[in-house]
Amino acid sequence: MSTKMNHNRREMLASSLSLLACSRFLSAHGPNQRRDVEWLDEIQTAPSKPPPDTPKLRPLLANGDGGPITSLQQWKKRRAELREWWLDFLHPLDVRDNKTPSLEVLAEDRDAGVIRQLVRYEVEPEIFTEAYLLKPIKSEKKLPAVAVFHSTVNHSIRQPAGVEGKPEKAFGLKLAQRGYVAFCPRNYLWPTNHKIQADQETKRFHARRPKCKGMAKMLHDAMVAVDILAAQPEVDLTRIGSIGHSLGAKEVLYLAAFDERVQVTISSEGGIGTRFSNWDASWYLGPTIKELSFDHEHHELLGLIAPRPFLLVGGDSADGARSWPYIGEALPCYRLYEDKPRLGLFNHKRGHSMPPEAEMRCYEWLTTYL
């Protein structure tokens, strides 16, 4: 299989589903039927006083020679170039096939008014992991679905499933209670559901995949999670989204950029800039990104996501006012597709947290656009 994944049947399916979902979205949000969150203009307004450490990014709408991009056709060509560059950099795993992993149910409860299953599945050949699958007890129609990624806490998937941890980050449970199907997979840095072992697990991964970036592993596992969601009989294939906080925010940024089945995304406090947090760790992108020759940034990933709705949530910790240039550079790209882009930065200014207002806006974003 090509490391660029250009000919995988799953990608062809993802592309066709993306076109179907885009058509559905545009028909539902056409000029005379436009529906948006009331605070869309607010999150598309630049901070009045950018902080001193705000980065300067090279224009997204510029071709490889620096010339301006003024049309959607020109952008699509540039988009293909950027996508190829990032995939070559990541060196994606070459182990994905056309089979959706089967799920072994390890435990099930309905204590929170939803079906909550702890499941085990093969994420790579002979490599197994666990996740929580949550869904309403009864459903008479196809349901929207969300891949939910946990943050850096020892209790991993127990957090989004609402089994352990802060309730404001139990996205999987609360989404299921709102009528969604949610899948909460375990990040590869956790050998069990109860303790992170980042160095040990990264060494194990690189021993079997020495050319692959750690983020390529996270992307692979996230795409398998979407495979599993898409295979659930209750799921509307044109209404799949993703949400993550901190570590999970990093995962959803890459997932949305490279899996067009994901139609709506919320990334909270992940540090969108490569200098904003520990992106140089071996389990993410590695030290290469600190070299002077590394001249790419994550606004390019936002360009790959366009025009699908993307909400960046910050608290002036990992993300916040200094994250604005990433949104500001991507907005013109989004406008090549439609006049009113669904992209923005909500800064709650409450640090590396998920305060009530931010939590409610996350659910409103998903309800509006998914």
Residue pairs with C-beta under 8 A, 6 or more apart in sequence:
1 7
1 8
1 94
1 96
3 87
3 88
3 91
3 92
3 94
4 84
4 87
4 88
4 92
5 11
5 87
5 92
5 96
8 96
8 98
9 98
10 96
10 98
10 223
10 227
13 261
14 259
14 260
14 261
15 260
17 230
17 237
17 238
17 260
17 261
18 260
18 261
18 263
20 237
20 238
21 237
21 238
21 239
21 261
21 263
22 307
22 308
24 238
25 263
25 369
26 338
27 33
28 35
29 35
29 36
34 340
35 368
36 340
36 342
36 368
37 361
37 364
37 365
37 368
39 346
39 361
40 340
40 342
40 344
42 344
42 346
43 311
43 344
43 345
43 346
44 327
44 331
44 341
44 343
44 344
46 324
46 328
47 321
47 324
47 347
49 321
50 321
50 322
50 324
51 320
51 321
51 322
53 322
54 321
54 322
54 324
54 325
55 273
55 275
55 297
55 322
55 325
56 325
57 297
57 299
57 325
57 326
57 329
58 295
58 297
59 68
59 329
60 299
60 300
60 302
60 303
60 329
60 330
60 332
60 333
61 68
61 69
61 70
61 75
61 78
61 332
61 333
61 336
62 68
62 69
62 78
63 69
63 74
63 77
63 78
64 78
64 81
69 75
69 78
71 336
72 336
72 337
75 303
75 333
75 336
79 303
79 304
82 300
82 303
82 304
83 257
83 258
83 304
85 296
86 257
86 258
86 296
86 300
86 301
86 304
87 258
89 213
89 296
90 212
90 213
90 215
90 216
90 219
91 211
91 212
91 213
91 216
92 212
92 216
92 219
92 220
93 124
93 209
93 212
93 216
93 217
93 220
95 124
95 125
95 220
96 220
96 223
96 224
100 227
100 228
100 230
100 231
101 121
101 122
101 123
101 224
101 227
101 228
102 121
102 122
103 117
103 119
103 120
103 121
103 133
103 228
104 119
104 120
104 121
105 117
105 118
105 119
106 117
106 118
106 119
106 120
106 130
107 117
107 118
108 115
108 116
108 117
108 118
109 116
110 116
110 137
112 162
112 173
112 176
112 177
113 137
113 177
114 134
114 135
114 136
114 137
114 173
114 176
114 177
115 133
115 134
115 135
115 136
115 137
115 176
116 132
116 133
116 134
116 161
116 162
116 163
116 173
116 176
117 132
117 133
117 134
118 130
118 131
118 132
119 130
119 131
119 132
119 133
120 128
120 129
120 130
121 128
121 129
121 130
121 131
121 224
121 228
122 128
123 129
123 185
123 188
123 220
123 221
123 224
124 220
129 185
129 186
129 188
129 221
130 157
130 186
130 193
131 157
131 183
131 184
131 185
131 186
131 225
131 228
132 157
132 158
132 160
132 161
132 163
132 172
132 182
132 183
132 184
133 181
133 182
133 183
133 184
133 228
133 232
134 161
134 172
134 173
134 175
134 176
134 181
134 182
134 183
134 184
135 143
135 176
135 180
135 181
135 182
135 232
135 234
136 143
136 176
136 177
136 179
136 181
139 179
139 234
142 234
142 235
142 236
142 239
143 179
143 180
143 181
143 234
143 235
143 236
143 239
144 179
144 180
144 181
144 235
144 236
144 239
144 240
144 241
144 366
144 370
145 180
145 181
145 182
145 183
145 229
145 230
145 232
145 235
145 236
145 239
145 240
145 241
146 171
146 172
146 175
146 180
146 181
146 182
146 183
146 229
146 240
146 241
146 242
146 243
146 366
146 370
147 182
147 183
147 184
147 185
147 222
147 225
147 226
147 229
147 240
147 241
147 242
147 243
147 252
147 255
147 262
148 160
148 171
148 172
148 175
148 182
148 183
148 184
148 242
148 243
148 244
148 248
149 160
149 184
149 185
149 187
149 222
149 242
149 243
149 244
149 245
149 247
149 248
149 249
149 251
149 252
150 156
150 157
150 159
150 160
150 169
150 184
150 186
150 187
150 244
150 245
150 247
150 248
151 159
151 169
151 244
151 245
151 246
151 247
151 248
152 196
152 246
152 247
153 159
153 165
154 194
154 195
154 196
155 163
155 164
155 165
155 193
155 194
156 186
156 187
156 190
156 193
156 194
156 196
157 184
157 185
157 186
157 193
158 164
158 165
158 193
158 194
159 165
159 166
159 169
159 170
160 169
160 170
160 171
160 172
160 173
160 182
160 184
160 248
161 170
161 172
161 173
161 184
162 170
162 172
162 173
162 174
166 354
168 353
168 354
168 355
168 356
168 359
169 245
169 354
171 182
171 243
171 245
171 362
172 182
172 183
172 184
173 182
174 363
175 182
175 363
175 366
176 182
178 363
178 367
180 366
181 229
181 232
181 234
181 235
183 225
183 228
183 229
185 221
185 222
185 224
185 225
186 193
187 218
187 221
187 247
187 251
188 201
188 205
188 217
188 218
188 221
188 283
189 196
189 197
189 198
189 201
189 202
189 283
190 196
190 197
190 201
191 197
191 200
191 201
198 281
198 283
199 282
201 283
202 214
202 282
202 283
205 212
205 214
205 217
205 283
206 212
206 214
206 282
209 216
209 217
213 284
213 285
213 286
214 281
214 282
214 283
214 284
214 285
214 286
215 250
215 254
215 284
215 285
218 250
218 251
218 254
218 284
219 251
219 254
219 255
219 258
222 242
222 251
222 252
222 254
222 255
222 259
223 255
223 258
223 259
226 240
226 242
226 255
226 259
226 261
226 262
229 235
229 240
230 237
230 240
230 261
237 261
238 263
239 263
239 370
240 261
240 262
240 263
240 370
241 262
241 263
241 264
241 265
241 266
241 366
241 369
241 370
242 252
242 255
242 256
242 262
242 264
242 265
242 266
243 252
243 265
243 266
243 268
243 362
243 366
244 250
244 251
244 252
244 266
244 267
244 268
244 270
245 268
245 269
245 270
245 354
246 268
246 269
246 270
246 318
246 352
247 270
248 268
248 270
249 267
249 268
249 269
249 270
249 271
249 313
249 318
249 319
250 267
250 270
250 271
250 279
250 284
252 262
252 265
252 266
252 267
252 270
253 265
253 267
253 270
253 272
253 298
253 301
254 301
255 262
255 265
256 262
256 265
256 301
256 305
256 308
256 310
257 301
257 302
257 304
257 305
258 304
260 308
262 308
263 308
263 309
263 369
263 370
264 308
264 309
264 310
264 365
264 366
264 369
264 370
265 305
265 308
265 309
265 310
265 311
266 310
266 311
266 313
266 362
266 365
266 366
267 310
267 311
267 312
267 313
268 312
268 313
268 314
268 319
268 354
268 358
268 362
269 313
269 314
269 315
269 317
269 318
269 319
269 352
269 353
270 277
270 318
270 319
271 277
271 279
271 318
271 319
272 298
272 312
272 319
272 323
272 326
273 297
273 298
273 322
273 323
273 326
274 280
274 285
274 289
274 294
274 297
274 298
276 318
276 319
276 322
276 323
277 318
278 284
279 285
279 289
280 286
280 287
280 289
280 290
288 294
297 326
298 326
299 325
299 326
299 329
299 330
302 310
302 326
302 327
302 329
302 330
302 333
302 343
303 330
303 333
306 330
306 333
306 334
306 336
306 337
306 341
306 343
307 334
307 337
307 338
307 341
307 342
308 342
309 342
309 343
309 365
309 369
310 342
310 343
311 343
311 344
311 346
311 361
311 362
311 365
312 319
312 323
312 326
312 327
312 344
312 345
312 346
313 319
313 345
313 346
313 347
313 348
313 354
313 358
313 361
313 362
314 320
314 321
314 323
314 345
314 346
314 347
314 348
315 347
315 348
315 349
315 350
315 351
315 352
315 353
315 355
315 358
316 347
316 349
316 351
317 351
317 352
318 352
319 345
319 347
320 347
320 349
321 347
323 345
323 347
324 345
327 343
327 344
327 345
330 343
331 341
331 343
334 341
334 342
334 343
335 341
342 369
346 358
346 361
348 355
348 357
348 358
350 358
354 362
